[in-house]
Amino acid sequence: MDNRFYFNRIYIFRLVIILTLSFIYMQYAHAQVTFNDKKTLKITYQQTSNGQVIENQNPVWVFADSRYTYITSRDQWLGKSSYPTETTLVDHTSSHYFQFAFLNTDDIVAAQDTASIARQAFELLDETKTILGYTCKKAKTSINSNTIELWYTNDLDINASPSVLGQQLGVVLEYIRNGNYAIQAVSIHKEAVQTPDFITYEHFRLLDKISYQDKVWKSRFTTIPIFDRQQIHFSDTWEARDSILRFANGTIAVKKVRFPVLGRQHQLFLDLTEQSNGDAYDRTGSVFMIPEDKLLSFMNGLQNGIQVLPVYDNGNGKKYQGIVATEDYSPALELMRFFTPFGVKHFNDRVTLKGKLWQDSAFYRQDITQYASILSGKEVFIGAFIGNYDKGGHIISAHITIHNEDDTNNAMKQVVPLFNTVNIMEMAGQEYGTMFDNDKGLMIEFELNKELNKAQLVYTTTGHGGWGNGDEFVPKKNTILLDGRIVFDLVPWRTDCGSYRLYNPVSGNFSNGLSSSDYSRSNWCPGTVTNPYYIDLGNLSAGKHTIQIKIPQGAPEGNSFSAWNVSGVLIGE
């Protein structure tokens, strides 16, 4: 059944919005709500912060009579608000209220709350003060550890407030949060209102409160889907899925993704959720973007074999394919490095330990705003890799969200991918990052066509391999030199791995009472993201430069060897 609400366009404020839910027949009824024009008040509120009026604000407007309170804003009433925008209608005869969210011109949702107002509790104090000529009393409460003070009057014989809070006290003329933010009435008068055109809506959907809140929250940003329960596993066969490309025996999934034009006001976040689908071990994972700005790209290697990519040779006898930028090639740009825990979800019911409730999935979220310029207005390949040899493997879902940040001073960054030793094509023969076993380590030569100001190297590093004496478990200093000058010199190390024990149901347990997932590691833990380092390089002149990474990589022990996954992206203005 379609639900409708209307406004009378004459001179009396009419609202068709009240809904009652029939739990027996699961049908919605609607009725016309008419404000009593003889007692209808319009109250205008302004907001202050630390005693100063907030500039360029959108004042709260409240319309109220003996039965209803309607909470809106000036810009919303005048049809100037951007979407989403919300209004609230309180029915004082039942102490219920309705929230309405206008998500866009064609999508309106609503929710009813029948309990919150009646549950409100206040400490009523003896203090009084005068606001707009009305004697006001003080009430105090706490909401989510915030101290709220309300100044209200009973001289107007109605109930109203600029928020749902305090609707039963009288008319709230001032709302103060934590002593430094206030909403205060600046005018009260009777007003016959001609309803503007934009408020005549049809076809809204009544949702439960949680669904309503979720709908409103998600409408505040743009979501770009990438993977939806995508299997990452080792297999010669896999389920065909539209728009998803699979490589390296199914351990890599790639999708072409289109981005809108982005600006300095946008912030980008990458979200990924992982569950084991049969693989019990902690694995290296990477989400990457494939630059296609040069003759060759990493996509050529995926499609035609690793042998078509340029080789890095540092003299240690091994050939490292597709890891450094050249004049004709840009390596894969790493957006996120993540590590799967030991068997989350799939093995949750296999191990029961007292006092431990295993998590349902591992969730990773990372700010990738620094890469906005290389994504803006483009259709690019986004890929995900999890190194594993398991037929069940892992299940991932991933998306990128774009958020408006009006108060940002961030400039759009130039982005230059330089190196990435994560052997994304491990299961198709790509060499491990073992080039740090000699003094040269990893050396990258690059050329800038013009000066790069406020340059930074976004550097992600994790050590792997070996058992007790391998670089995964032994702190090793990473040293980075720019044009022969040391710009970074520290030990990347994580000591908080035990915090993620509940994501690791089948982590090995040892006689000393520790789990494998508890142990500190070279900048990663099972079930976490590895955060990049932002290394300031100053202003870089146009021309040729070198970056060198040196790590005292441990020697092999039998069949066990150490390796380092390092990626670096140059950003600047």
N, C-alpha and C positions, 0 to 999 in steps of 0.2 A: 504494500500500500504506500502511495506517495504521501509524504507529510508536507504541509505547507504552513507558512506564516506570512501575514500581511500587515502592512501599516496603512491606516486611514490617511489620505493625503489632504484632508481638510485642515483645520487648525488645532485639532486635538490630538495629542500623542496617543496612538493606538498600537498595540503590539499583539500580533497573533503568533504566540510562541509556546504557550503552556501545553505540555504533553503529559498524559498519564498512561502508564504502562499496565495493560491488563495481563497479569501473569497466567490467568486461566486460558485465554484465547490467543495470547501473544500478539495482540493487535495494539496499535497506537491510536489514541484519540486526540483531537485538537480542538481548542476553543479560542474564541476571541477574547483578548485582554484589553480592557479600556481603562486608561488612567482617568481619574476624576480631575477634570480641568480646574475645578475650584481649589484644589489642594495640591496640584502637581507642582513640584519644585524642581528647578534646575540648579544644581550645585556645581561650581567650577573649582577644581583643586589644582594647585601648582606644586611642583616637587623642588625640594632643596637638598643640598648635600653640604654637610659641615657648615650650615648657616648661610650658604650662598645659593641663590636661585640658579637652577640648572639651565644653561643656555639652550636655545632652540628646542625646547621641550614640547611635547605633545600633551597638553593638559587633560586631566581626567574630567569627564562630564558625567554627572549622575542625575537621573530623572527619578523622582520618587513621589508616591502618594501613600495613603493609609494602608495599601495592600502590597504594592509592588515597588521594587527598586531595580532600575535598569542602569548598569554600569557600562559606559562606553568611553570614547575619547573624542577630542575635537576633530582630529584628522579623520578618524573613522566615520564620524557623523557627517563630515563634509565630503566624504568619498575620496580622501587623499591618502589613505593608509596603503602601504604596500602589503602584499600577502606574505604569510598568513596573518590574520588579525582575529581577535577574540572579543566577545561581549558576554556579559553575565546578566541574567534576569533572576531576581529573588522573589519568591512568593511568600510573604510573611504569614499568610494564614496557615501554611503547612510547614514552614521553615525549610522548604526545599529550594534548590536553585538549579538553573539550567545554564550550561556553558555552550556557546555557539562559536565555532571556528570557521572562518571563511578562508579556505585554503587557496582557492582561485575563483574566477568568475563562475565556474560551473560546479564547484565541489564545496559543499557546506556540510559539516558534521556537528552533532550535538551530543551532550551527555547530561544526565540528571544525577544530582546528588541529594539524597534524602536524609542524610545523617550528620554531616559535618557541622552544620550550623548549630544543631541542638547539642552537640558534644563540646562546644566551645566553653572554656572555663576561664574566668578572670578574677584577679584580685582587685576588688573595688576599694579605691582609696579616698581619703577625705579631701584631697587637694582639689582646688577649683581655679579656673581662670576664665577670662572672657575672650571669645573669638567672634568677630563680626557682630558684636553686641549681644551675643548669647552666652549665658553662664554655662560653663562646661565642667564636668567631673572627669576624674582620671580613672582609667582601668588599665591593668597591667597583666601580661601573660608572656609565655615563652613558646616560640615556635622554632623547632630545629636548632635549639641553642641560641636563637636570636631573641633578645629582649624587645618586646613590642609594647609600646605605651599608646593608648587611645584616649583622646579627649572628646567627650560626647556631651550632647545636650538633650534634655527631655522637654525643652520649651516649644518644640515644633510639632509635637503630638504624632510623629511618624518615625519610622526606622529607615536608616540609610547609612551607607558607608562607601568609601572609595574602593573597598575590596570586600570579599566575602566575610572577612573577620570583623566582628563587632556588630553584625546586622541586628541583633536583638537588644542592644544597649540603648538605642535612641538614634540620634543623628551624629555620626562620628565626623567631627570637623577637623581633626588632626590625627594623623597616624605617624608614629615615630619608631624607627627601627634602630636599635643599638645606639641611640642618642645622636646619630650623625646623619641619618637620612629621614626626610619627613615628606608627607603629603598633606598639605593644609588647604582648607577651603579659603578661597579669596572672594567668592561672591555667592549669594543665595537670592534667587528671585523666582517668582512664578512666570511661566512662559508657555504660551500656546505655540506649538511647533508644527511646521509643515514638514512632513517627512521627506527627505531627499530620495531621489530615484534609486540610488545604489542599494538601499536597504530593502527593497522589494525582492525577496528571494523565493525560490521554489526548490522542491526536491532535496531537502536535506535528509541526512541519515542519522538516526538515533543510535548511538553506540554505548557499550558499557564504558565506564570511566577510564579504565586502563587502556582500552583500545583507542578511545578518544585522545588521551594524552600522547599515546604513541604516534597517532596520525598527525597531531599538531607538531610534535617534535620533529618527525621526519620531513615535514613540509618546510622546515626552516633551512634546509640545505639540499643540495643536489647529490643524488647517489648514482654513481656509474658502476653498474654490475660488471664483474669480471668472470668469476667462477662460482658456480652453484653446485655444491656437493660433488666436486670434481675428484675422480679417483686418480691418484698418483701412485703408480705401482710398476713392478717389473714384469712385463708380459709381452709375448709376441702378438697377442690379439687383445683388443679392447672394444668396448662399446662405442660405436660411432655416435658422435654428438655434433649437431650443427654448430659451426663457427669455432669449434675447438680443434686445434692441431696438436698431434701427439708425436713426440720424438724420443730417441734414446730408450727404446723399449717401454715407452709409457711413463718414464720417470720425469718427463718434461711435458707440460701443457702450455699452449700458447694461444692467445686470442687477440684478434684485432679490435682495438677499442678506440672510439672517437671521443675527443674532448672538446668542450666548448672553448671559445676564446676566453682566456684568463687574464686577470689584471692584478695590480698590486694589492687590491682589497681582498683577494681570495686566499684562503688557507686550504691546503689539501691534506687529507689523512687517508692512509691505507689501513684497512682492517682485514684480518685473515683469521679464520677459525679452522682448527685442525683436530681430527680424531683418527686414532689408529683404526685400520680396517683389516688388521692381521699382523702388521709389523710391530714387534715388541721393543725395538731399540730406539735410542735417541739418534736422530739423523739431522744432517745439515739441510736447511731449507733456504731458498732464496726466491724473492720476487724481483723480476728485472724488466726493464724496458729495452727494446732493441733499437738503437739509433740507426737511421738509414740515410745519413747525411753525406756518406762517402761511397766510393765505388763498390766496396765490400761491406757487408754487415754480418753480425752473428747469425742472422737468418740464413745466409748462404751456407754456413757450416751446418746448421740444423737440417737444411733441405738436401745438401749435396755431400755431406760428410766433413768431418773435422779437418781433413787434409787440405781443404781449399782455403783455410784461414791462414793468415800470416803467422810465422813461427818466431818466438823469442828464444834466443840462445845466449846463455851467460857463460858458457864454457865448461859446464859441469857434465857434459855428455848427454843431456836430455833435451828434448824439443818440446816447448810449451806453446800450444796452439791457441791463437785467438785471444790472448790475455792483455796485450798492450795496444795502445793507439798507434797507428802509423799514418802516413800521408793519405793512404787509400782505405783506411779501416778504423772504425770506432768500436771498442769492445762493448759488451752488454753493460748497461747502466743499472747498478743494483739499487733497487728502491727499498728493500727490507731484507735483512738476514735474520732468520728465525731458526729455532731448534726444536724438533719434536721431542716430547717427553717419552718416557718408557711406557708405551701401550695405553695411553689414556682412552677411555670409553670401551674399546674392544675387549680389554682384559680386566675391566673393573670388577666383574663378578668372579674372576679366577682367584683373586687374592683378598682375603678378609682379615683386617687387622683391627684390633680393638681401639676405638677412639679415632679411627680414620675413615672419613667419607670421601671417596675418590671423586674428583671433578669430572664433569661430563665431557669437557673438551678443553683444548688450550686456545686462548684468544690472544691475538697480537694486534697492536695498534701503534702506528708510527706517523709522525708528522713528516710529510714529504713536500712541503711548500717550496723548498729551495729548488725543486725541479719543475716548477710551474711553466717556465718559459719554453722548455723543450717539449712540453705536452700541449701547450696552448693552441687551440684551433686545429689540431692535427689528428689523424687517424694512425695509431701506432700499435705495434705488437707488444703486448704485455705477457710475460711468461712466468711460470712457477716451476720450481725444481725441488724435489726431495730425493736425496741419494738413498736408494734402497734396492734390495734384490728380492723383495717379498711380493708374491702374487696378489695378496690382498692390499698391501701397502697402506696408503693413507687416504683420507677424504678431506678435502679442503673447500672452503667457500671464501671468496674474497671480493671486496668492492672498494672503491675510492669515493670519498665524500668531499664535496666542495662547499666551503662555508664563507659567507661574507663577513669581513671584519672591517667595519667602517672607520675604526680609529687606528688603523695600522700605518706605520711609516716605512714598511718594508718595500724595498725596490725589487722589481723583477730581476732575477739573477741571470747572468750568462752562464751556460752550463757546458763544460767540456769533459766528457768521459775520458779518463787516462788509462786505467788499468783495472783488471778484475781477474784474480787468480782462482776464484771459485770454479772448480771444474764442473760446470753445469752439465756438460756432456760426459760426465764420468762413466755412465753406462754405455757410451758410444766411443770410448777410447781416449777421452781427453785427459791429459797428464795432470797429476796432483801438483799442488804448489810447493814443490820441494827445491826451488831455486835458491833458497836461503842457506844452502849447505856450503856455499863458498862466499868469499868476502865481497864479491860484486853484488850479490843478492839480486834485487830487481831494479833495473835502471830504465827509466822512461825518458825519451827525448821528445819534446813537443815545441811547436812554434805558434806564437800568438800573432795574429794579423794586426792587432792594435792593443794599446795599453789596457790592462785589466785592473781596475781599482778595487780596493778592499777585498783582495783575493783570499779565498780560503780553500783548503783541501779537505773535502769530506772523506774521512778515512775510516773504513770499517775493517777490523782485524780480529781473527780468532785462530787459536792454535789447536792442532789436532794430532791424533796418532799416538802410538806407543801405549804402554801400559803404565806402570807406576813411574817410569823414568821418561816417558814420552812428553812432547811439548804440550799436550793437552793438560797435563797435571803438573808441569814445572814452569814457574814464572820465567818469562824470557823478555828482555828489553827489546822494544821496537825503536829503531832510530831512522829518522827520515831527514834527508838532506835535500835542500833546494839549491841548485847551482853550487854544490859543494859546501853549503852552510847548513848546520844542524838547525832544524825548525821544530823537531819533535823527538823526544827522548824519554820514554817511560815504559813501564811494565803494564800491559793490559791484563787485568786479572779480576775475576769475580769470586767473591767470598760469601755470597748470599744464596747459593744454590739450594741449601736446605729449606729455604722459604717456599720452594715449589714441590715439596714432597708429595702433596696430595694430587699432583698431576701425573705421578709416576707409579702406577700400581704394580708394575712388574720390574721395577728397579732392583738390581741385585742387592742383597743384604749380607753384611759381613759379620764376622765373629766379634768385632769390636763395637757392634751396636750401630754402626753407620750404614746408610744405604749408599749405593753408587751415586744416586742423584744428589746426595748431600755434599759431595766433594767439590772443593773449589776448582775452577778451571780457567784456562787461558781466554778470558773475556766472554764466556758463555756458560749457560746452565741449561740442562734439559727442561724445555718448556718455556723459554724466554726469547725475546728479541735481543739482538746485540745492537746497542746504540753506537752510531758513528762518532768519531772525534772531529771537531771543527778546528782545523789548524790554521791560524792566521798567517798569511804569507805577505801581507802588505800590498803595495801597488806593484804589479808586474809590468815591465816594459814590453813593448812589441818586440818580437824576435824570438830566438831560440832559447830554451831553458831545459834543465834536466831535473828530474826527481829520482832519488835513489832510496830504496828501503832495504835496511839491513837488520837481520834477526839472527841470533846465534842458534840456528836450528840444530837439534840434537841428532846424533848419529843413529842409524838403524840398529835395532836389536833383533837378530834373527829375522823372522818374516815381518816384524813390526817396524814401521818407519813413521817419522813425524812430517807434518806438512802445515803450511799456513795459508789460510784463505784471507787475502787482503784485496780490498777494492778501493779505488780512489777516483773522485770526481772533483774537478776544479770548478769553483763558482766565484762570481764576482760581479762588479758593476762596470 
